[in-house]
Amino acid sequence: MIQNQPFWRVTLMSALLTGCLLLPCLLILPQKAQASPVQAVVSILPQQFFVQQLAGEQVTVDVMVGPGASPATYDPKPSQLQKLNQARIYFIIGVPFEKKWLPHLRQEYPQLQIVRSHAGIDLRHLKTTPKPGHNQAFDPHIWTDPGRAQTMAANMAAALQKLDPEHAQLYRQRLKRLQQQLQKLDHHIENQLAQLSQRRFGTFHPAWGYFAERYNLQQIALAPLGKQPGPRTLQRTLKQLKDANVRVILVQPQFSKRLPATMGQQIGARILQADPLSPHYMQNMQQIARQLAAALSSAADDS
């Protein structure tokens, strides 16, 4: 019967027949596997924000020090250490718990690329007296300065490009966008704090030294390393706060508020909560600048 059909109909029937025969074969062919996201680890929540801004869906990020925990005293959980078996890159930042755990991580997870987020950044010395045989401690809170944060973001982007060259152009584009946002944040904070006459504030943990340096403020820490100071140190710090006419003390949720509250009552200072470890970096920095500007302005009016 096919011989009696017009040529166009025979051609159409042959094409349909061929398609029907090929379809099952196509269905069973293996599909091209999509590349799995790079698994990354960071020490603290602000770093997670930066990696997510740079990497998007190309990277999944696990955080060692979660909400409410302090990187000064933290020990990783067994479940977190187990995840390091699959991780390819770990961005450190110089917080205290890293010093204790990094030798173990390097030995147990040789596949893990460890990257210094703070590479090439001018670090502040903490004003403490080092123990014999120990070097002077550095302040790790670089992200509280949007200028230094731009360098930190560039370090992260460079490491991601090297690890995942297929998406290198994306990382470069996102870095440019993030640095523009950080520059805008920097100008916004500078404008808010520029006209203050009272420029000194107290803290329990010295987390805001880079922030103070960036915007011509002065931080006076009650506890230089975030640990409960002795009576002699307390008396010396209290005198320093009084002499400097400090009327605002910043506290953060990872540390006790009892001592700052007590000292605040003695010198008539307002207690202001400021969390340097918030995961919402941009909004948090804007809010802290706004609240600190209002508190310092009010303190200047009262003095």
Secondary structure by P-SEA (a helix, b strand, c coil): ccccccaaaaaaaaaaaaaaaaaaaaaacccccccccbbbbbccaaaaaaaaaaccccbbbbbccccccccccccccaaaaaacccccbbbbcccaaaaacaaaaaaacccbbbbccccccccccccccccccccccccccccccaaaaaaaaaaaaaaaaaacccaaaaaaaaaaaaaaaaaaaaaaaaaacccccccbbbbcccccaaaaaacbbbbbbcccccccccaaaaaaaaaaaaaacccbbbbcccccaaaaaaaaaaabbbbbbbbcccccaaaaaaaaaaaaaaaaaaaaaac
